[in-house]
Amino acid sequence: MVSLVLGFAFLYLPIVLLVIFSFNESRLVTVWAGFSTRWYVAMLSNQGLMEAAWVTARVALISATVATVLGTLAAVVLTRYTRFRGRLLFSGMVYAPIVMPEVITGLSLLLLFVAVDFERGFATITIAHITFSMCFVAVVVQSRLLSFDRSLEEAALDLGATPVKAFFQVTLPVILPAVIAGWMLAFTLSLDDLVIASFTSGPGATTLPMKIYSSVRLGVTPEINAVCTVLIGMVTVGVIVASLVNKRRMRIAAGR
């Protein structure tokens, strides 16, 4: 019990302190001088932070959506088509970004963009995030497809549905929770990424983690505490909403 408490304290006490000092009146982040929300106002008026946050949100939304589509298709191929030429190579290429260090992934993508003379910026960051987050979606969706009852899809085919129609009307609704979970995972990975974005970014395309890291190197400011507190609040709200939705779905299933 003591070790459990110490473990949770080690994980969450720094986060609690960060949230508390984001409301600090003083510019010194380690000296409490009274309660104030001035740094949240300063954060909103900081054009550099707001532009970086907007770039991060757009990259995360686009990359998570495209990665979910591609990852779901890859999971379907790996689950349904167990024998085709090049399957081992294909599966290895799908799962490689999971075990590949981010430094190597970022450097290889950088060399690729330089070799094809592709100007680095918003598009290259988005492509890079799609590349490494797609495999996580494939893993999540494939785990659900492995336990999917194929007889439901076969019944739809026997009743005259085309394979595409059977997938969208039968298979997809069943695996939709896994698809949504994959999208959320890809979105979170994109928001959190620093290393790959640092290699593939260009002028005018600075993400929020890059902005925070460059600011922290010069010293932690209360504005950074405010930004981190907002991110923590968004994650907390997302977890609570997901838990409530899942609990409601389980209650409805139990009622049936």
C-alpha positions in Angstrom: 0.0 0.0 0.0 2.8 2.4 0.9 4.6 1.6 -2.4 1.4 2.2 -4.3 0.9 5.6 -2.6 4.5 6.6 -3.3 4.2 5.5 -6.9 1.1 7.6 -7.5 2.7 10.5 -5.7 5.8 10.3 -7.9 3.6 10.3 -11.0 0.9 12.9 -10.1 2.5 15.3 -7.5 4.5 17.1 -10.1 1.4 17.6 -12.2 -0.5 18.9 -9.2 2.3 21.4 -8.4 2.3 22.5 -12.1 -1.4 23.2 -12.0 -1.1 25.1 -8.7 1.7 27.3 -9.8 0.0 28.1 -13.1 -2.3 30.3 -10.9 0.7 32.0 -9.2 0.8 35.8 -9.2 4.6 35.9 -9.2 6.7 35.5 -12.4 9.0 33.1 -10.4 7.5 29.7 -10.9 8.8 28.3 -7.6 7.7 31.2 -5.3 4.1 31.5 -4.4 2.9 35.1 -4.3 -0.9 34.7 -4.4 -3.7 33.5 -6.6 -4.0 35.0 -10.0 -5.2 34.1 -13.6 -2.9 36.7 -15.2 -0.8 34.0 -16.9 -3.8 32.5 -18.7 -4.6 36.0 -20.1 -0.9 36.3 -21.1 -1.1 32.8 -22.7 -4.1 33.8 -24.8 -2.4 37.0 -25.9 0.9 35.2 -26.8 0.6 35.0 -30.6 3.4 32.5 -30.9 1.8 30.0 -28.6 -1.6 30.4 -30.2 -0.2 29.9 -33.7 1.6 26.8 -32.5 -1.5 25.4 -30.8 -3.5 26.0 -34.0 -0.9 24.2 -36.1 -0.8 21.3 -33.6 -4.6 21.0 -33.6 -4.8 20.9 -37.4 -2.0 18.4 -37.8 -3.5 16.2 -35.1 -7.0 16.2 -36.7 -5.9 15.6 -40.2 -3.2 13.0 -39.4 -5.5 11.1 -37.0 -8.3 10.9 -39.5 -6.2 9.8 -42.4 -4.2 7.4 -40.2 -7.5 5.9 -38.9 -8.7 5.2 -42.5 -5.3 3.7 -43.6 -4.8 1.8 -40.3 -8.3 0.3 -40.5 -7.7 -0.9 -44.1 -4.4 -2.4 -43.1 -6.0 -4.2 -40.2 -8.7 -5.6 -42.5 -6.1 -6.8 -45.0 -3.9 -8.5 -42.3 -7.0 -10.1 -40.7 -9.0 -11.3 -43.7 -6.2 -12.1 -46.2 -3.8 -14.4 -44.4 -2.1 -15.6 -47.5 -0.8 -13.4 -50.3 2.6 -12.7 -51.8 4.4 -10.1 -49.7 2.2 -10.4 -46.6 5.2 -10.7 -44.3 6.8 -7.7 -45.8 3.6 -5.7 -45.6 3.0 -6.6 -42.0 6.6 -5.7 -41.1 6.2 -2.3 -42.8 2.9 -1.7 -40.9 4.4 -2.5 -37.5 7.9 -1.1 -38.0 7.1 2.4 -36.7 6.0 0.9 -33.3 9.4 -0.5 -32.5 11.5 2.0 -34.5 13.1 4.8 -32.4 11.5 8.2 -33.1 14.9 9.7 -33.9 15.5 7.2 -36.7 11.9 7.7 -38.0 12.3 11.4 -38.0 15.7 11.4 -39.6 14.7 9.0 -42.3 11.6 11.1 -43.2 13.8 14.2 -43.2 16.2 12.5 -45.7 13.3 11.5 -47.8 11.8 15.0 -48.0 15.2 16.4 -48.8 15.9 13.8 -51.5 12.6 14.5 -53.3 13.0 18.2 -52.8 9.8 18.5 -50.8 9.5 21.8 -48.9 9.2 21.2 -45.2 6.3 22.6 -43.3 2.8 21.8 -42.3 2.4 19.1 -45.0 5.6 17.2 -44.1 4.7 17.2 -40.4 1.2 15.8 -41.2 2.6 13.1 -43.5 5.1 12.1 -40.8 2.4 11.9 -38.2 0.2 9.8 -40.5 3.2 7.5 -41.1 4.0 6.7 -37.4 0.4 6.8 -36.0 -1.2 4.6 -38.7 0.5 1.4 -37.2 -1.1 2.1 -33.8 -4.5 2.3 -35.3 -3.9 -1.0 -37.2 -2.9 -2.8 -34.0 -6.1 -1.6 -32.1 -8.5 -2.4 -34.9 -6.8 -5.7 -35.8 -7.3 -6.9 -32.2 -11.0 -6.3 -32.5 -11.3 -7.9 -35.9 -9.6 -11.1 -34.6 -12.6 -11.6 -32.2 -15.2 -10.5 -34.8 -17.9 -13.1 -35.6 -17.5 -13.6 -39.4 -20.9 -15.3 -39.5 -22.6 -11.9 -39.3 -20.9 -10.7 -42.4 -21.5 -13.9 -44.2 -25.2 -13.7 -43.4 -25.3 -10.2 -44.9 -23.6 -11.6 -48.0 -26.1 -14.4 -48.3 -28.9 -11.9 -48.1 -27.6 -10.1 -51.2 -25.3 -7.4 -49.8 -22.1 -6.6 -51.6 -18.8 -7.0 -49.7 -18.4 -3.2 -49.4 -22.0 -2.8 -48.2 -21.6 -5.7 -45.7 -18.5 -4.1 -44.3 -20.0 -0.6 -43.8 -23.4 -1.8 -42.5 -22.3 -4.9 -40.5 -18.6 -5.0 -39.8 -17.9 -1.3 -39.2 -20.6 -0.7 -36.6 -19.3 -3.7 -34.6 -15.7 -2.6 -34.7 -16.5 1.2 -34.4 -15.4 1.4 -30.8 -12.0 0.1 -31.8 -11.8 2.5 -34.7 -12.7 5.4 -32.4 -10.1 4.3 -29.9 -7.5 4.1 -32.7 -8.4 7.7 -33.8 -8.1 9.0 -30.3 -4.8 7.2 -29.8 -3.5 8.7 -33.1 -4.7 12.1 -32.2 -3.0 11.9 -28.8 0.3 10.7 -30.3 0.2 13.6 -32.8 -0.4 16.2 -30.0 2.4 14.8 -27.9 5.0 14.3 -30.6 8.2 16.4 -30.4 11.0 14.4 -32.0 9.6 13.6 -35.4 8.0 17.0 -35.7 11.4 18.6 -35.0 12.9 16.8 -37.9 10.1 17.4 -40.4 9.0 20.9 -39.6 9.9 24.0 -41.5 9.4 27.8 -41.4 5.9 28.8 -40.2 5.1 25.2 -39.0 6.0 25.1 -35.3 4.0 22.7 -33.2 3.0 23.4 -29.6 5.4 20.7 -28.1 8.3 22.3 -30.1 7.3 25.8 -28.9 7.1 24.6 -25.2 10.5 22.8 -25.5 12.2 25.8 -27.0 10.8 28.0 -24.3 11.7 25.6 -21.4 15.3 25.6 -22.6 15.5 29.3 -21.7 13.7 28.7 -18.4 10.2 27.7 -17.3 7.7 30.6 -17.4 4.3 30.8 -15.8 2.8 30.9 -19.3 4.1 27.4 -20.0 2.5 26.2 -16.8 -0.8 27.7 -18.0 -0.5 26.0 -21.3 0.3 22.6 -19.7 -2.6 23.1 -17.3 -5.0 23.6 -20.2 -3.7 20.5 -21.9 -4.1 18.5 -18.7 -7.7 19.8 -18.3 -8.5 18.8 -21.9 -7.2 15.3 -21.3 -9.0 15.0 -18.0 -12.3 16.0 -19.6 -11.8 13.6 -22.5 -11.1 10.7 -20.1 -14.2 11.5 -18.0 -16.4 11.8 -21.1 -15.1 8.5 -22.5 -15.6 6.7 -19.2 -19.2 8.0 -18.9 -20.0 7.0 -22.5 -18.5 3.5 -21.9 -20.4 3.1 -18.6 -23.6 4.1 -20.3 -23.0 1.7 -23.2 -22.3 -1.1 -20.7 -25.5 -0.3 -18.8 -27.6 -0.4 -22.0 -26.0 -3.7 -23.0 -26.7 -5.2 -19.6 -30.3 -4.0 -19.8 -30.8 -5.9 -23.0 
